[in-house]
Structure formats: C-alpha cells, structure tokens
Amino acid sequence: MDFTQLAQARHSANNFDPDMHITERQLKVIFDTVKLAPSAFNLQPATFQVVMNDQQKKDALQRASGGQYKVGAASAVVVVTTNTEAYKETARLNAGAVMLGIMSEQELDDMVATTAHYYEDQGQAFQQFDAVRNASLFAMQFMLAAKNEGWDTCPVSYDDAIVRETLQLAPTEQVVFMLVLGKEKTTHPRMRGYRKPFSEMVKIY
Ligand SMILES: Cc1cc2nc3c(=O)[nH]c(=O)nc-3n(C[C@H](O)[C@H](O)[C@H](O)COP(=O)(O)O)c2cc1C
C-alpha cells in the first residue's frame, strides 16, 4: 500500500472478529515503525500498554469505555500513556550517543540543562500539554502502522480513573488514548464520516 492508500484504508473499525489474536512478534513489527514518530528533543514520552492476555484488565478497560462491545471483541486494547516529566530522561536517552562518541559529556550536560530549563520555566500545564501532543503523534503512527500490517484500530473514549486504576499508573503518567486493535469483520464496515473541504480546513496566507 502506498501512503495515500494506507491513509484511506485506515478508519475507525466497529466490528472486530473476536477469534483473532495478535502475537508479540506481530506487535514488534508494528512498533518498529511506531518508534520512528517525532517528539520534542526526541524525548519519546509515549508508552503503549497492550492488554491482550489479561482478561480481568481487558474487562475493566471495557467498563472504562462505557461497555463498548468493540473493546471486548478486539484482539488487544492499547492504552497510550505519556510521561509528563520525560525531560528528566534526557541524560539516559542520550547516554548511548556519548558512548559512541557522537556527543561529548559536555554537550550532554548542556542538553540536560537546556531541556530542564525549557520545561521547568514553562510550568506543569505546558509539560502536560507537550507530553500529550508528542504521544498523540505516536498514537497516530500506531494506527497507520497497524493498518499497514493488516490490523484495524479504533480510538475509544474512556473513564480516566478506571484506566488509571486498572493499569496502576504512576502520577507522572497521563492517559492520552485508548485504542482497540483487531481484524474487522468486513460484513458491516463503518462508513467514512464527513470531512470538511479544503477551503474550510486550510488557510493560506
Ligand atoms: C479521541 C477520540 C475518541 C474517540 N472515541 C470513540 C469511541 O468511544 N467509540 C468509537 O466507536 N469511536 C470513537 N472515536 C472514533 C471517531 O468517531 C472517528 O475517528 C471519527 O468518526 C472519524 O472516523 P474515521 O476514524 O473512520 O476516519 C474516537 C476518536 C478519537 C480521536
């Protein structure tokens, strides 16, 4: 599939085949593409919590979705969370570059100081906003990468407190998306919804 075909083929699936299972190996192929998504300072704040084997957790997440049938029928429920303090990972994430001689110790120290100032000076609300926008790019990349591997997805709304409790999230982890993944039964595909025209969506100056 070229990119346009892929973007056209991805849609929010409704009706998953409950007998389809995804393997860890298949997930790894998808995530090899997901990890290429961009993020500010390359901080990669998104984590994907994939619930597919633990029926109790899957049931709880279905409850969190308001009981949507598709959550129970999907092969996996994928909760995308984001680390609102990802800037504190700067040293760890760039240690490899220092080891390889791509970056000096001094450059790493400067980078740690720069990211700390950037986020701490702008405060908690900005840190949360930035964490969410970065993780959203990973979530979109996930839906496209999954489709490219023959899997269908749908974002689903959720009760934040139930998701947090089910996955025992740390206070610094914020839930950004809950997605379901599976193979859509092609008998009743969901119709593509209305899209705003170019003239309404795009302003050219
Ligand atoms: C944040 C978010 C929450 C959504 N919640 C639900 C949901 O709870 N149930 C559902 O069936 N679809 C849900 N959707 C899917 C949207 O309805 C869908 O993306 C939109 O109608 C456009 O259709 P398409 O994805 O097929 O292009 C959600 C989408 C987003 C981005």
PDBQT file of the ligand as one rigid body, heavy atoms in Angstrom, charges set to zero:
ROOT
HETATM    1  C1  LIG A 301     -10.216  10.950  20.984  1.00  0.00    +0.000 C 
HETATM    2  C2  LIG A 301     -11.142  10.070  20.179  1.00  0.00    +0.000 A 
HETATM    3  C3  LIG A 301     -12.133   9.374  20.833  1.00  0.00    +0.000 A 
HETATM    4  C4  LIG A 301     -12.979   8.508  20.128  1.00  0.00    +0.000 A 
HETATM    5  N1  LIG A 301     -13.891   7.751  20.811  1.00  0.00    +0.000 NA
HETATM    6  C5  LIG A 301     -14.600   6.806  20.137  1.00  0.00    +0.000 A 
HETATM    7  C6  LIG A 301     -15.434   5.904  20.846  1.00  0.00    +0.000 A 
HETATM    8  O1  LIG A 301     -15.541   5.942  22.074  1.00  0.00    +0.000 OA
HETATM    9  N2  LIG A 301     -16.103   4.962  20.126  1.00  0.00    +0.000 N 
HETATM   10  C7  LIG A 301     -15.997   4.866  18.770  1.00  0.00    +0.000 A 
HETATM   11  O2  LIG A 301     -16.631   3.985  18.193  1.00  0.00    +0.000 OA
HETATM   12  N3  LIG A 301     -15.234   5.729  18.063  1.00  0.00    +0.000 NA
HETATM   13  C8  LIG A 301     -14.525   6.681  18.713  1.00  0.00    +0.000 A 
HETATM   14  N4  LIG A 301     -13.657   7.518  18.027  1.00  0.00    +0.000 N 
HETATM   15  C9  LIG A 301     -13.566   7.398  16.563  1.00  0.00    +0.000 C 
HETATM   16  C10 LIG A 301     -14.161   8.600  15.825  1.00  0.00    +0.000 C 
HETATM   17  O3  LIG A 301     -15.561   8.560  15.886  1.00  0.00    +0.000 OA
HETATM   18  C11 LIG A 301     -13.643   8.557  14.378  1.00  0.00    +0.000 C 
HETATM   19  O4  LIG A 301     -12.247   8.708  14.386  1.00  0.00    +0.000 OA
HETATM   20  C12 LIG A 301     -14.264   9.644  13.519  1.00  0.00    +0.000 C 
HETATM   21  O5  LIG A 301     -15.656   9.459  13.372  1.00  0.00    +0.000 OA
HETATM   22  C13 LIG A 301     -13.661   9.664  12.116  1.00  0.00    +0.000 C 
HETATM   23  O6  LIG A 301     -13.822   8.405  11.503  1.00  0.00    +0.000 OA
HETATM   24  P1  LIG A 301     -12.583   7.554  10.948  1.00  0.00    +0.000 P 
HETATM   25  O7  LIG A 301     -11.615   7.353  12.093  1.00  0.00    +0.000 OA
HETATM   26  O8  LIG A 301     -13.188   6.254  10.485  1.00  0.00    +0.000 OA
HETATM   27  O9  LIG A 301     -11.966   8.311   9.834  1.00  0.00    +0.000 OA
HETATM   28  C14 LIG A 301     -12.845   8.394  18.711  1.00  0.00    +0.000 A 
HETATM   29  C15 LIG A 301     -11.833   9.125  18.055  1.00  0.00    +0.000 A 
HETATM   30  C16 LIG A 301     -10.978   9.934  18.773  1.00  0.00    +0.000 A 
HETATM   31  C17 LIG A 301      -9.871  10.645  18.029  1.00  0.00    +0.000 C 
ENDROOT
TORSDOF 0
